[in-house]
């Protein structure tokens, strides 16, 4: 998890946090959360346990592991590493509301300001790289950043995906006939491909599986009834492969990057890599990540339409 360090000036001093702009969130350890809200760490641990117990948040989504390197206490010039649990903005705010709503409000305003500044300025700078940006912004309207609404409206006026966007909203996306599969993605070649990516060698967490869920996803895209597959075309398989990896989080880290890489790899091997460049790929992945669970069928059909344009 390569994050930028940002600083929040709390009343009890400055707290350094990991800003994960790729995923539009902020990560903090239990100790940092305790500093933010001026409570003892055991209180933070208790609140986290209660939040999980109540089902308010899913641990697989809001918690991750960060490798922390420090100076060795006994050996000069040596360093030591340990894995530390970090929690995202959703968890930080949930704890803040339970501890002190005033402090939570102060932190929320600051956090949303930081994220808003990055999203509005960062995407504006890279507008040429995201020609289908309006699709991302339609989904971003659901985030806790209401100040983005003006930017969203402006950008959507100048993109070329209005027809698909309108059809998506109306749930009137046309079916895509698609192309027939000539190459099958199985667990063995999927793992070989993921492990060949540069991020795999750089990180102990990237594309490392939580359980056997990833193998289940691969089996699912080839599932069917009798001789009839649920996802008969290359486009349908690719769309659902991307969706399930992004939404189900089968890896400890790098789910979006792994999903995007396998999506492109699968299409390429089946000679169906059309209309997907850096612009569209980034938009599609972000769009899926911020979509609602009940939009899965319409979302994957939208991706199929991208591929079939």
Secondary structure, DSSP 8 states (H G I E B T S, - for coil): ---EEEEEEETTEEEEEEEEGGGTEEEB-HHHHHHHHT--HHHHHHHHHHHHHHTSS-HHHHEEEEEEEEE-SSSTT-EEEEEEEEE-HHHHHHHHHHH-HHHHHHHHHHHHHHHHHHHHHHHHHTGGG-TTHHHHHHHHTTSS-GGGHHHHHHHHTT-S-HHHHHHHHTT----------SS---HHHHHHHHHHSHHHHH-SSBT-BSSSHHHHHHHHTT-EETTEESS-SHHHHHHHHHHHHHHH--BSB-HHHHHHHHHHHHHHHTT---S--HHHHHHHHHHHHTS-GGGHHHHHHHHHHHHH-
